[in-house]
């Protein structure tokens, strides 16, 4: 029998710094890239906590370079953020980008970077590998344990005209260097910790059941699921638990390694529509949708869902594969409930009359291409309805 030829890429930053205190190496890494004028992309939250000033002052003290700051990034960053940030980048003749924050800051920085070196508008790069040129040197300093945007080739930007999230999947948007220091994550409030942690779990689960999963991505996904299952609850209960913070930093990065290369599925395709239309928190939407999409996908990946139950610490020795797969979904739901995720979309103000539009847009989302079960429009609408 002829074997079909296939090529699988594996995309990660050139270097990633992990561990307590690793952000103090930032100055040396900027020097290693040979740049002189960084743009620091962040948000108002990082300004209010003083973390943006702390990082800027550290850079100035260590290497004598003062970054230009763009701090207008909003949750679910928009095309307008990209345009504003790009104008600041050009006006100040910046030659590199540093992002500080969670997924919003990183995605905004990626949008700025890809347009800075390729021209046009961010809308031109919606889809897969639409750019021709690399971004400027890029260092992503992460302050949450969930999105993994600090190390992925994914960039999600809200199109304010169409009220949808554009999925830009491009290997050129992979940051040059990622910094994951749990010391910078201690300030995350419990609910943000919960939402970002469930985002990481969603990444790992969707990557593990993806149609293009490989043994490499499987190893990353399963370890990520194991770590989230063990350490998300204590991280939510006590944000100063440095063991839990450190393990969650590894969990979100491993989940990023998995989905950055195996891609995602309909949890993300559907969550993007909720974020684009209602401006809801991405991790929270993922957490609510995850059990429902898993149930839809169950028949296509029974063995893999059984594996998920096992790494989540469930005893599945004496039950069937089907029952074990069901246990995985129940275990995900219990974790979500334990960390305080809302029980459904209705309490977030989602309206049934929007299901049809959201479902149609979800079916066009690039993340749905690797979902293990192919849905029809009515299936996607039904999942939204079940998640209410």
Secondary structure by P-SEA (a helix, b strand, c coil): cbbbbbbbbbbbccccccccccccaaaaaaaaacccbbbbbbcaaaaaaaaaaaaaaaaaaaccbbbbbbccccccccaaaaaaaaaaaaaacccbbbbcccaaaaaaaaaaaaaaccccccccccccccccccccbbbbbbcccccccccccbbbbbcccccbbbbbbcccccccbbbbcccccccccaaaaaaaaaaaaaaaaaaaacccccaaaaaaaaaaaaaaaccaaaaaacccaaaaaaaaaaaaaaaaaaaacccccaaaaaaaaaaaaccccaaaaaaaaaaaaaaaaccccaaaaaaaaaaaccccccccaaaaaaaaaaaaaaaaaaaccccccccccccccaaaaaaaaaaaccccccccccccaaaaaaaaaaac
